[in-house]
């Protein structure tokens, strides 16, 4: 009985840590609207896309610095990488509209940062 109580307590603590990490990651991902509820799966998928998006921005800026040419990330295929159908399907059929909003939000953030 004592062992079961200890195991349950440890599992509750572990789950709180995991949920806290997801909440922190969620705060770092720009979405529209900002308070939109996301599943853990959506958080991970959007985090991967956002990291890829930021990597492409850095790559593009480095390329521009080296070549002295103005480039446009959104015309160079990043838009496809941010689409909901890129490399995986959303777990919920109704999520595709929300993910399109995410793509638009990321594009606006990128354009404002230029």
N, CA, C and O atoms as a DFTB+ gen file, in Angstrom:
456 C
 N C O
     1  1       0.835      -1.195       0.000
     2  2       0.000       0.000       0.000
     3  2       0.877       1.256       0.000
     4  3       0.625       2.186      -0.766
     5  1       1.899       1.287       0.849
     6  2       2.791       2.444       0.918
     7  2       3.529       2.607      -0.406
     8  3       3.722       3.721      -0.893
     9  1       3.932       1.486      -0.972
    10  2       4.647       1.536      -2.249
    11  2       3.751       2.114      -3.349
    12  3       4.221       2.887      -4.184
    13  1       2.475       1.749      -3.358
    14  2       1.520       2.248      -4.350
    15  2       1.316       3.747      -4.178
    16  3       1.248       4.475      -5.168
    17  1       1.220       4.209      -2.969
    18  2       1.062       5.642      -2.704
    19  2       2.286       6.396      -3.199
    20  3       2.156       7.454      -3.816
    21  1       3.469       5.865      -2.936
    22  2       4.705       6.497      -3.399
    23  2       4.746       6.546      -4.931
    24  3       5.105       7.568      -5.516
    25  1       4.373       5.430      -5.575
    26  2       4.373       5.365      -7.038
    27  2       3.383       6.365      -7.627
    28  3       3.703       7.052      -8.598
    29  1       2.197       6.453      -7.056
    30  2       1.199       7.415      -7.532
    31  2       1.687       8.848      -7.370
    32  3       1.490       9.682      -8.253
    33  1       2.315       9.124      -6.253
    34  2       2.843      10.462      -5.998
    35  2       3.936      10.815      -7.000
    36  3       3.969      11.926      -7.529
    37  1       4.818       9.874      -7.254
    38  2       5.899      10.100      -8.214
    39  2       5.342      10.330      -9.621
    40  3       5.835      11.190     -10.351
    41  1       4.330       9.576      -9.996
    42  2       3.708       9.736     -11.320
    43  2       3.004      11.087     -11.431
    44  3       3.074      11.729     -12.479
    45  1       2.330      11.527     -10.379
    46  2       1.700      12.859     -10.379
    47  2       2.748      13.942     -10.554
    48  3       2.540      14.881     -11.323
    49  1       3.868      13.833      -9.858
    50  2       4.957      14.809      -9.966
    51  2       5.526      14.818     -11.384
    52  3       5.787      15.879     -11.950
    53  1       5.717      13.624     -11.953
    54  2       6.240      13.519     -13.314
    55  2       5.278      14.171     -14.308
    56  3       5.706      14.919     -15.187
    57  1       3.996      13.893     -14.172
    58  2       2.989      14.450     -15.075
    59  2       2.917      15.973     -14.947
    60  3       2.736      16.667     -15.947
    61  1       3.055      16.490     -13.748
    62  2       3.086      17.947     -13.563
    63  2       4.289      18.560     -14.274
    64  3       4.172      19.620     -14.889
    65  1       5.436      17.905     -14.194
    66  2       6.631      18.391     -14.893
    67  2       6.435      18.387     -16.406
    68  3       6.793      19.350     -17.084
    69  1       5.869      17.307     -16.931
    70  2       5.626      17.218     -18.374
    71  2       4.644      18.306     -18.804
    72  3       4.882      18.998     -19.793
    73  1       3.559      18.460     -18.079
    74  2       2.574      19.486     -18.420
    75  2       3.167      20.887     -18.326
    76  3       2.852      21.752     -19.144
    77  1       4.021      21.114     -17.335
    78  2       4.689      22.412     -17.213
    79  2       5.604      22.689     -18.389
    80  3       5.668      23.816     -18.880
    81  1       6.314      21.663     -18.844
    82  2       7.196      21.825     -20.004
    83  2       6.388      22.126     -21.263
    84  3       6.794      22.962     -22.070
    85  1       5.255      21.459     -21.440
    86  2       4.398      21.752     -22.595
    87  2       3.837      23.170     -22.511
    88  3       3.755      23.864     -23.524
    89  1       3.453      23.600     -21.320
    90  2       2.924      24.957     -21.160
    91  2       3.989      25.994     -21.504
    92  3       3.691      27.005     -22.142
    93  1       5.218      25.749     -21.087
    94  2       6.312      26.671     -21.398
    95  2       6.586      26.704     -22.902
    96  3       6.762      27.777     -23.479
    97  1       6.620      25.538     -23.532
    98  2       6.825      25.471     -24.980
    99  2       5.677      26.168     -25.707
   100  3       5.905      26.867     -26.695
   101  1       4.467      25.988     -25.235
   102  2       3.284      26.617     -25.848
   103  2       3.403      28.137     -25.836
   104  3       3.021      28.801     -26.799
   105  1       3.929      28.684     -24.751
   106  2       4.082      30.147     -24.643
   107  2       5.090      30.682     -25.656
   108  3       5.020      31.854     -26.028
   109  1       6.015      29.857     -26.103
   110  2       7.049      30.292     -27.039
   111  2       6.605      30.231     -28.498
   112  3       7.267      30.797     -29.367
   113  1       5.509      29.560     -28.773
   114  2       5.042      29.395     -30.148
   115  2       4.014      30.479     -30.462
   116  3       2.982      30.568     -29.797
   117  1       4.293      31.309     -31.481
   118  2       3.308      32.338     -31.841
   119  2       2.102      31.703     -32.530
   120  3       2.263      30.924     -33.471
   121  1       0.911      32.028     -32.072
   122  2      -0.317      31.523     -32.681
   123  2      -1.326      32.650     -32.779
   124  3      -1.206      33.682     -32.118
   125  1      -2.314      32.426     -33.614
   126  2      -3.396      33.402     -33.742
   127  2      -4.702      32.662     -33.604
   128  3      -4.970      31.785     -34.426
   129  1      -5.511      32.942     -32.652
   130  2      -5.298      33.880     -31.548
   131  2      -4.301      33.320     -30.534
   132  3      -4.136      32.105     -30.423
   133  1      -3.643      34.206     -29.802
   134  2      -2.578      33.778     -28.881
   135  2      -3.036      32.817     -27.786
   136  3      -2.243      32.009     -27.303
   137  1      -4.291      32.896     -27.396
   138  2      -4.771      32.049     -26.300
   139  2      -5.478      30.787     -26.809
   140  3      -6.191      30.130     -26.050
   141  1      -5.288      30.456     -28.058
   142  2      -5.920      29.277     -28.640
   143  2      -5.438      28.016     -27.936
   144  3      -4.241      27.840     -27.710
   145  1      -6.368      27.149     -27.594
   146  2      -6.050      25.891     -26.916
   147  2      -5.465      24.911     -27.923
   148  3      -6.058      24.671     -28.975
   149  1      -4.307      24.344     -27.608
   150  2      -3.645      23.380     -28.484
   151  2      -3.416      22.073     -27.740
   152  3      -3.142      22.068     -26.540
   153  1      -3.530      20.979     -28.456
   154  2      -3.202      19.682     -27.863
   155  2      -1.680      19.562     -27.773
   156  3      -0.954      20.336     -28.395
   157  1      -1.211      18.604     -27.008
   158  2       0.236      18.378     -26.904
   159  2       0.810      18.032     -28.274
   160  3       1.912      18.462     -28.615
   161  1       0.079      17.274     -29.039
   162  2       0.510      16.910     -30.382
   163  2       0.654      18.165     -31.253
   164  3       1.657      18.327     -31.948
   165  1      -0.343      19.044     -31.213
   166  2      -0.282      20.290     -31.986
   167  2       0.890      21.159     -31.537
   168  3       1.565      21.767     -32.367
   169  1       1.130      21.220     -30.239
   170  2       2.246      22.016     -29.717
   171  2       3.564      21.504     -30.289
   172  3       4.392      22.293     -30.744
   173  1       3.759      20.201     -30.270
   174  2       5.004      19.631     -30.802
   175  2       5.136      19.868     -32.304
   176  3       6.213      20.229     -32.780
   177  1       4.063      19.670     -33.047
   178  2       4.106      19.879     -34.500
   179  2       4.398      21.342     -34.834
   180  3       5.223      21.631     -35.701
   181  1       3.721      22.261     -34.148
   182  2       3.949      23.684     -34.419
   183  2       5.341      24.116     -33.976
   184  3       5.954      24.969     -34.619
   185  1       5.844      23.546     -32.897
   186  2       7.204      23.874     -32.457
   187  2       8.216      23.444     -33.517
   188  3       9.156      24.182     -33.813
   189  1       8.029      22.262     -34.084
   190  2       8.922      21.797     -35.149
   191  2       8.865      22.728     -36.354
   192  3       9.900      23.081     -36.920
   193  1       7.664      23.123     -36.745
   194  2       7.524      24.038     -37.882
   195  2       8.136      25.399     -37.578
   196  3       8.788      25.999     -38.434
   197  1       7.927      25.882     -36.364
   198  2       8.451      27.195     -35.994
   199  2       9.983      27.179     -35.971
   200  3      10.625      28.129     -36.421
   201  1      10.557      26.111     -35.452
   202  2      12.022      25.981     -35.445
   203  2      12.540      25.948     -36.879
   204  3      13.531      26.604     -37.200
   205  1      11.874      25.190     -37.733
   206  2      12.268      25.132     -39.142
   207  2      12.137      26.505     -39.796
   208  3      13.001      26.912     -40.573
   209  1      11.069      27.208     -39.484
   210  2      10.835      28.557     -40.007
   211  2      11.963      29.500     -39.584
   212  3      12.500      30.237     -40.411
   213  1      12.319      29.478     -38.310
   214  2      13.397      30.340     -37.811
   215  2      14.733      29.959     -38.441
   216  3      15.540      30.832     -38.762
   217  1      14.967      28.670     -38.617
   218  2      16.192      28.214     -39.271
   219  2      16.261      28.735     -40.706
   220  3      17.320      29.160     -41.167
   221  1      15.132      28.698     -41.404
   222  2      15.101      29.207     -42.775
   223  2      15.352      30.713     -42.817
   224  3      16.008      31.201     -43.737
   225  1      14.849      31.442     -41.850
   226  2      15.106      32.887     -41.782
   227  2      16.602      33.133     -41.631
   228  3      17.174      33.964     -42.336
   229  1      17.234      32.408     -40.709
   230  2      18.676      32.577     -40.508
   231  2      19.461      32.180     -41.754
   232  3      20.421      32.853     -42.129
   233  1      19.054      31.098     -42.386
   234  2      19.725      30.664     -43.611
   235  2      19.568      31.708     -44.705
   236  3      20.524      32.020     -45.414
   237  1      18.365      32.244     -44.840
   238  2      18.100      33.266     -45.851
   239  2      18.911      34.531     -45.573
   240  3      19.491      35.115     -46.488
   241  1      18.950      34.947     -44.319
   242  2      19.715      36.147     -43.971
   243  2      21.203      35.932     -44.221
   244  3      21.891      36.832     -44.702
   245  1      21.698      34.747     -43.896
   246  2      23.103      34.437     -44.153
   247  2      23.379      34.449     -45.655
   248  3      24.402      34.964     -46.105
   249  1      22.468      33.882     -46.410
   250  2      22.612      33.860     -47.868
   251  2      22.592      35.287     -48.424
   252  3      23.390      35.629     -49.296
   253  1      21.683      36.112     -47.918
   254  2      21.619      37.507     -48.365
   255  2      22.909      38.241     -48.031
   256  3      23.418      39.013     -48.844
   257  1      23.437      38.002     -46.840
   258  2      24.683      38.653     -46.443
   259  2      25.830      38.240     -47.361
   260  3      26.658      39.067     -47.741
   261  1      25.872      36.964     -47.713
   262  2      26.959      36.467     -48.565
   263  2      26.791      36.887     -50.021
   264  3      27.774      37.211     -50.688
   265  1      25.586      36.885     -50.507
   266  2      25.339      37.167     -51.914
   267  2      24.997      38.631     -52.175
   268  3      25.144      39.116     -53.297
   269  1      24.549      39.325     -51.154
   270  2      24.134      40.707     -51.335
   271  2      22.825      40.819     -52.104
   272  3      22.501      41.880     -52.638
   273  1      22.084      39.736     -52.159
   274  2      20.818      39.727     -52.885
   275  2      19.661      39.667     -51.899
   276  3      19.753      39.028     -50.851
   277  1      18.587      40.332     -52.244
   278  2      17.386      40.262     -51.406
   279  2      16.640      38.980     -51.748
   280  3      16.384      38.694     -52.917
   281  1      16.296      38.219     -50.731
   282  2      15.546      36.979     -50.934
   283  2      14.217      37.065     -50.222
   284  3      14.033      37.869     -49.308
   285  1      13.328      36.255     -50.637
   286  2      12.026      36.231     -49.984
   287  2      11.731      34.808     -49.547
   288  3      11.471      33.934     -50.374
   289  1      11.774      34.582     -48.237
   290  2      11.555      33.239     -47.695
   291  2      10.217      32.650     -48.100
   292  3      10.131      31.476     -48.461
   293  1       9.197      33.446     -48.041
   294  2       7.871      32.904     -48.278
   295  2       7.697      32.453     -49.722
   296  3       6.894      31.558     -49.983
   297  1       8.418      33.038     -50.659
   298  2       8.349      32.619     -52.052
   299  2       9.313      31.477     -52.342
   300  3       9.186      30.833     -53.383
   301  1      10.252      31.207     -51.479
   302  2      11.257      30.163     -51.683
   303  2      10.854      28.828     -51.069
   304  3      11.714      27.977     -50.845
   305  1       9.595      28.629     -50.798
   306  2       9.135      27.325     -50.351
   307  2       8.815      27.208     -48.883
   308  3       8.333      26.162     -48.449
   309  1       9.063      28.236     -48.104
   310  2       8.753      28.130     -46.687
   311  2       7.255      28.030     -46.469
   312  3       6.798      27.374     -45.534
   313  1       6.498      28.678     -47.329
   314  2       5.052      28.623     -47.190
   315  2       4.575      27.174     -47.232
   316  3       3.688      26.790     -46.470
   317  1       5.156      26.376     -48.111
   318  2       4.796      24.965     -48.166
   319  2       5.194      24.221     -46.910
   320  3       4.476      23.327     -46.463
   321  1       6.332      24.578     -46.336
   322  2       6.799      23.903     -45.126
   323  2       5.908      24.202     -43.941
   324  3       5.836      23.408     -43.003
   325  1       5.226      25.340     -43.967
   326  2       4.359      25.702     -42.853
   327  2       2.922      25.243     -43.063
   328  3       2.086      25.436     -42.180
   329  1       2.615      24.645     -44.198
   330  2       1.246      24.223     -44.451
   331  2       0.911      23.014     -43.586
   332  3       1.801      22.242     -43.229
   333  1      -0.352      22.844     -43.248
   334  2      -0.748      21.729     -42.379
   335  2      -0.444      20.360     -42.974
   336  3      -0.313      19.391     -42.226
   337  1      -0.329      20.248     -44.293
   338  2      -0.093      18.954     -44.930
   339  2       1.377      18.621     -45.055
   340  3       1.711      17.562     -45.585
   341  1       2.267      19.476     -44.592
   342  2       3.699      19.253     -44.720
   343  2       4.149      18.120     -43.820
   344  3       4.077      18.254     -42.598
   345  1       4.599      17.036     -44.362
   346  2       5.220      15.874     -43.727
   347  2       4.344      15.111     -42.747
   348  3       4.716      14.016     -42.324
   349  1       3.199      15.652     -42.375
   350  2       2.328      14.921     -41.466
   351  2       0.940      15.519     -41.527
   352  3       0.768      16.694     -41.853
   353  1      -0.027      14.717     -41.217
   354  2      -1.393      15.185     -41.145
   355  2      -1.715      15.532     -39.710
   356  3      -1.158      14.945     -38.782
   357  1      -2.604      16.475     -39.525
   358  2      -3.026      16.832     -38.177
   359  2      -3.816      15.667     -37.593
   360  3      -4.479      14.928     -38.321
   361  1      -3.740      15.510     -36.288
   362  2      -4.416      14.395     -35.646
   363  2      -5.930      14.562     -35.655
   364  3      -6.653      13.567     -35.602
   365  1      -6.423      15.780     -35.720
   366  2      -7.852      16.044     -35.730
   367  2      -8.219      16.702     -37.046
   368  3      -7.533      17.619     -37.496
   369  1      -9.307      16.237     -37.671
   370  2      -9.683      16.780     -38.963
   371  2      -9.996      18.260     -38.885
   372  3      -9.726      18.982     -39.845
   373  1     -10.546      18.739     -37.800
   374  2     -10.911      20.138     -37.662
   375  2      -9.735      21.053     -37.401
   376  3      -9.910      22.271     -37.367
   377  1      -8.544      20.513     -37.214
   378  2      -7.386      21.339     -36.883
   379  2      -6.798      22.065     -38.079
   380  3      -6.034      23.011     -37.890
   381  1      -7.122      21.661     -39.309
   382  2      -6.439      22.240     -40.463
   383  2      -6.711      23.727     -40.598
   384  3      -5.808      24.471     -40.981
   385  1      -7.922      24.194     -40.300
   386  2      -8.197      25.626     -40.377
   387  2      -7.366      26.385     -39.367
   388  3      -6.834      27.449     -39.681
   389  1      -7.246      25.866     -38.172
   390  2      -6.442      26.517     -37.145
   391  2      -4.975      26.547     -37.510
   392  3      -4.284      27.523     -37.219
   393  1      -4.485      25.486     -38.148
   394  2      -3.081      25.451     -38.536
   395  2      -2.813      26.420     -39.676
   396  3      -1.714      26.965     -39.774
   397  1      -3.799      26.643     -40.539
   398  2      -3.634      27.654     -41.584
   399  2      -3.518      29.032     -40.943
   400  3      -2.752      29.874     -41.411
   401  1      -4.277      29.261     -39.871
   402  2      -4.154      30.519     -39.142
   403  2      -2.759      30.652     -38.548
   404  3      -2.200      31.749     -38.517
   405  1      -2.190      29.543     -38.075
   406  2      -0.839      29.569     -37.524
   407  2       0.148      29.989     -38.604
   408  3       1.045      30.794     -38.356
   409  1      -0.021      29.440     -39.798
   410  2       0.875      29.770     -40.903
   411  2       0.794      31.257     -41.206
   412  3       1.821      31.912     -41.377
   413  1      -0.410      31.791     -41.272
   414  2      -0.589      33.213     -41.545
   415  2       0.047      34.048     -40.444
   416  3       0.693      35.057     -40.727
   417  1      -0.126      33.640     -39.198
   418  2       0.479      34.364     -38.083
   419  2       1.991      34.368     -38.156
   420  3       2.616      35.396     -37.895
   421  1       2.597      33.236     -38.507
   422  2       4.054      33.169     -38.637
   423  2       4.529      34.055     -39.775
   424  3       5.570      34.703     -39.666
   425  1       3.775      34.087     -40.866
   426  2       4.159      34.936     -41.992
   427  2       4.121      36.405     -41.593
   428  3       5.023      37.168     -41.938
   429  1       3.071      36.808     -40.861
   430  2       2.978      38.200     -40.424
   431  2       4.113      38.554     -39.471
   432  3       4.674      39.647     -39.557
   433  1       4.454      37.646     -38.567
   434  2       5.572      37.898     -37.653
   435  2       6.868      38.081     -38.426
   436  3       7.666      38.964     -38.114
   437  1       7.074      37.242     -39.438
   438  2       8.294      37.336     -40.240
   439  2       8.341      38.661     -40.994
   440  3       9.377      39.325     -41.022
   441  1       7.232      39.044     -41.599
   442  2       7.211      40.280     -42.379
   443  2       7.423      41.500     -41.493
   444  3       8.068      42.462     -41.909
   445  1       6.887      41.470     -40.273
   446  2       7.079      42.591     -39.353
   447  2       8.519      42.701     -38.880
   448  3       8.979      43.793     -38.546
   449  1       9.241      41.577     -38.846
   450  2      10.614      41.601     -38.334
   451  2      11.607      42.120     -39.361
   452  3      12.758      42.389     -39.020
   453  1      11.190      42.263     -40.596
   454  2      12.107      42.744     -41.650
   455  2      12.282      44.227     -41.608
   456  3      13.017      44.785     -42.423
